[in-house]
Amino acid sequence: MANIFREVDEDIRKERYINLFRKYGVYAIAIIVIIVGTLAGIQFYSGYQVNKNEMLFAEYINIIENNSDDTLEKLSDSGSTSNLFLNGMYLLKRSDLLVASGQIDQATLLLSEAIENNTLNKIHNDVAIYKLLMINIETLSIEEIKSYQNKLISEVDAFYLTEELIAIKFLIEGQKEDAIKKFSELSTNNSVPIEIRNRSVVFIKIANQ
């Protein structure tokens, strides 16, 4: 008897499912088609973006590896892409070439623009600050260096690199005690990258000579 009731119950459920499909089947199929189409579109767009970015990076690498007299011009012409990270790379590489050719003022201007460019990746803003300070360390005052440092988030590599530059500036200006104090702080702070800590130890020895 229990089996009969079970079979009747299953038949009733099947009939309900059939009726529901007849009533709402078109909508269900439409929803499935929309979902599948959307997922396919997302997949296609993602693949397109990956291929496009690969091509953009390949072009960048090709320019910098085939270094020639017009490399700077090519970097300028190609430096505005849909990839914001790559745009930062183009800009920083241009600044390197300007410095290498002795065009410090032009490099400084370019780096200043990069620092204020909110469309760039934050790491490019930070690197631009460090590069600007490094190439102008002899002409900038400690107060000016610190004003640039204030644009950085503390406890990031670029921050500690500028701390190192401040200590070096103290040395340049003959303020040995201040330099040794700053280098000592860097050398004993475990949050500071190991390379900077090791250099700080060397600078302390130099300052004590």
N, C-alpha and C positions, 0 to 999 in steps of 0.2 A: 504493500500500500504506500509506503514511504517513497518508493521509487516512482510510483505513478504521479504523486504530488510533485516530486522533483522534476520529472519530465514536463509536466504541465507548466510548472513555474518557469522552466527554461524556454518553453515554447512562447509563453507570454512575454518574456523579456526579449526574445528574438523579434517577436512581432512589434514590440515597442521600438526597438532599435531601427527596424525597417521603416516604421511610420515616421520616426524622427528624421531618418536620413532622407526620406521622400520629402519631408517638410522643410528641412534645413540643409540638405546635402549640398545644394548650389552654393550657399553661403560658406559652408565649411571648406568646400573646394576652392572658393575664391580666396579665403583667408590663407589656405595652404599655399596657393599660387603666389600670393603677395609676400608671404614669409620667405618662401624659397627664392623668389625674385630679388627680394631685398638682400638676403644673405649672399646671393650670387653677385649682386651689384657691389656689395661691400668687399667681397673677395677680389673682384676684378679691379676695383679702385685701389685696394691695398697693393695688389701686384703691380699695377701701373705706377703707383708712387714709389715702390721699391726699385723698379726698373729705371724710373726717372732719376732718382737720387743716385743710383749706381752710375748712371751716365754723367751726372753732374760732378760727382767725386772723381771719376775717371778723367774728366776734362781738367779738373784742378790739378790732379797729380801729374798729368801730362805737361801742363804749363810749367810747374815748378821743377820737374825733372829735366825738361829740355830747356835749361836756362840759357837765355840768349839776350841780346841787347834790347829786345822789345818785350821782355818778360813782364816788366812793370806795367807797360801799356796793356798787355793781354790780361793781366790781373785786374786792372781798372775796368776794362771792357766787360769782363766776365763776372765781376764781383757782385752783381745784383741778380740773385737767383731766387727761386721759390723756397730754397732751403736756407733758413735763417742761420743755422749753425755754420754752414759752409760760407755764408757771407762774412761771418766773423773771421773765418780762417783766411779768406781772401784779403781782408783788411789788415790783419796782423802781418801777413806775409808781405804785403805792400810796404808796411812800415819798416820791416826788416831790410828790405831792399833799399829803401830811402836812407836808412842809417848806414848801410854798407857803402853807399855812394857818397856819404858825407853830407846828405841833405837833412840835417838834424831838425831845422825849423819846420820843414815840410812834414817830417815824420811826427814831430810833436803836435802839429796841427791835426794830422790824421788821427793820432791816438786820442787827442782831446775830443774829437768828434765821436770816436768809438766809445769813450767813457760815458758820454751823454746820450748815446744811442740806445733807447729802451727796447728796440726790436731785436737787438743782439742777445745771444745767450749770456747769462750772468758771468760765466767763466771768461768770456771774451772781454767783458767790461773790466773784470779784475786784472786780467793779463795786460790789458791796455794801460791800466794805472801803473802797474809794476814796470812795464817797458818805458813809459814816459818818465817815471822817476829815475830809472836807471840811466837813461841817456842824458838826463839833465841834472844829475846828482851834484855836479860841481857848481851849478848856477842857482839851484833852488836852495832856499833856507830850510832849516829844520821845521819851522812853523808851516811852511808851504808843503813840505813832504807830509807832515801830519794832517794837513787839511785834505790832501788826497787820500791818505790812509783812512780818514773818517768815512769815506765812501764804501769802504770794505766791511764785510761782516767779520767780526773778531773770530779768532780760532779757525780761520781757513788758511790754506797755504800762502795765498797772496798777502794776507795780513802779516804773517811771520816773515815773509820775504821783505816787506817794507820795514818791519822792525829791524831786520838785518841792515837795510840801507840806511836807516837812521843811525845805527851804531857806527857804520862806516863813515857817515857824514861827520859824526863826532870826531872820528880819527882824523879825517881830512882837515877839520878845523882845529886840531890840536887839543881837543878836550878828551884826554886819555882816560881820566877817571870815569866820565860819563860813558865813554865807549866800552870800557871794561865792565862796568855795571850792566849795561844793556846786553853785551855778549854773554855775560855770566847768567843773566836771567834766561836768555835763549838756550844756553847749553844745558841748563838744569830742568827745563820745562819739558816734561814727557809728551805734551801735546804738540810740541814743535817737531816738524819733520826731521828725521835723523840726519839728513844731509846738512841742514842748517845748523843743527847742534854740533856736528863735527867741524863745520867751518868756523863756528863761534869759538871753539877751543883753540883752533889755529890762530884766529885773530887776537885772542887774548894773549897768546905767546908773543905775537908780533908787537902788540901794544906794550908789553912789559919789557921789551928789549931796550 
